[in-house]
């Protein structure tokens, strides 16, 4: 069966980040991860990703010597053709100015944000594609009233493992995956080795 009603252009609004971690000896680790943008009520652009993508203690353990060194966000080039703004296949990673100072993280959910980040050496035509307003995202009340165990879910991203990533490399677009709601929906999920309250 083919599902209708979902705008395919949504794929252009899901992007990637590159996070670089280093230790005191100069060793470095680099990861790529999925992210997206929303507007808050003030009209500011909010960059959102999982906390474990930028917090090395969640991926490597509390005693890891690695610390976040830099954050780079993938932006897509847009062109104006006959008065219409078009998204191209061209993307580049641009380094965020002062990411450590700008990052805000949640203590209870696997979430991290940067509000209106500024970029080093940003080139003309490359802009964040903002998916929606934050008020349009689901909240805890919506989840309680509308989401049940075993409900099917879908999510868009750039999956990968051990340096191999599975996405459209020509268009630089993510893919869609499906899953199910796997935990009791009327109370936060709790597991000391999984630092999030949603599964």
Secondary structure, DSSP 8 states (H G I E B T S, - for coil): ----S--GGGGGGEEEEEEEEE-TTS-EEEEEEEEEEEE-TTS-EEEEE-GGGT-HHHHH-TT---EEEEEEEEEEEEEEETTEEEEEEEEEEEEBTTHHHHEEE-SSSS-EEEES--BTT--TTEE----EEGGGS--HHHHHHH--TT-EEEEEE--EETTEE-SBTTTTB-EEEEEE--S-TTS---BTTB--S--
